[in-house]
Amino acid sequence: MMQRLVSSRRLVGATLFIVETGERMLLWCEGGPSLGRAVHFPPPLEIGVEGGMYVLVDDGPPEQWRYQFMSETDVAG
């Protein structure tokens, strides 16, 4: 389960998660050497690591964002 490290505000029947510039976020990583990355909002689109890079997958609300690992062969091809 993903930890929510963002502010929450309640409206009639809905919860909005508002992330402000500079807030820390924990984004889970799929593949590669890391389980997760602690970043500041807005998170970097790409993070270079040994053997490849993590690419931000930001479709959906911020609490569902994650990094997908792309190996050097995936990036070069």
C-alpha positions in Angstrom: 0.0 0.0 0.0 1.4 3.4 -1.0 1.9 5.9 1.8 0.2 9.2 1.2 2.6 12.1 1.9 0.4 14.8 0.5 -2.1 17.3 2.1 -5.7 16.3 2.2 -8.7 18.7 1.9 -12.3 17.5 2.2 -15.1 18.8 0.0 -18.7 17.7 -0.2 -18.5 13.9 -0.8 -14.9 14.0 -2.1 -11.3 14.0 -0.9 -8.8 16.0 -2.9 -5.1 15.5 -2.5 -3.3 18.8 -3.1 0.5 18.6 -3.5 2.4 21.9 -3.1 5.7 22.7 -4.7 8.6 21.5 -2.6 6.6 18.8 -0.7 8.3 15.5 -0.3 6.8 12.5 -2.0 7.6 8.8 -1.8 7.2 7.2 -5.3 7.4 3.4 -5.6 9.7 2.0 -8.3 8.8 -0.9 -10.6 11.9 -2.8 -11.6 15.5 -1.7 -11.2 17.6 -1.5 -8.0 15.2 0.6 -5.9 12.0 0.0 -4.1 11.1 3.6 -3.9 12.4 7.1 -4.4 11.9 10.1 -2.1 11.6 13.2 -4.3 10.3 16.8 -4.0 7.2 17.9 -6.0 7.2 18.2 -8.9 9.2 15.0 -9.2 11.9 14.7 -11.9 10.7 13.0 -15.1 13.8 10.9 -15.3 16.4 9.7 -12.7 19.6 8.1 -13.9 20.8 5.0 -12.0 23.4 2.3 -12.6 22.2 0.2 -15.5 19.5 2.5 -16.8 17.0 5.1 -15.6 13.7 5.5 -13.9 11.0 7.2 -15.9 8.0 8.9 -14.1 4.6 7.3 -14.9 2.2 10.1 -13.9 -1.1 9.1 -15.3 -3.7 9.4 -12.6 -3.7 11.4 -9.3 -0.3 12.0 -7.6 -0.8 9.3 -5.0 -0.7 6.7 -7.9 2.4 8.0 -9.6 5.4 5.7 -9.8 8.8 5.2 -11.5 9.3 2.6 -14.1 12.8 1.3 -14.6 14.2 1.3 -18.2 17.5 -0.6 -18.7 20.3 0.9 -20.8 19.3 -1.5 -23.6 15.7 -0.4 -23.4 16.8 3.3 -23.6 19.2 2.7 -26.5 16.8 0.6 -28.5 
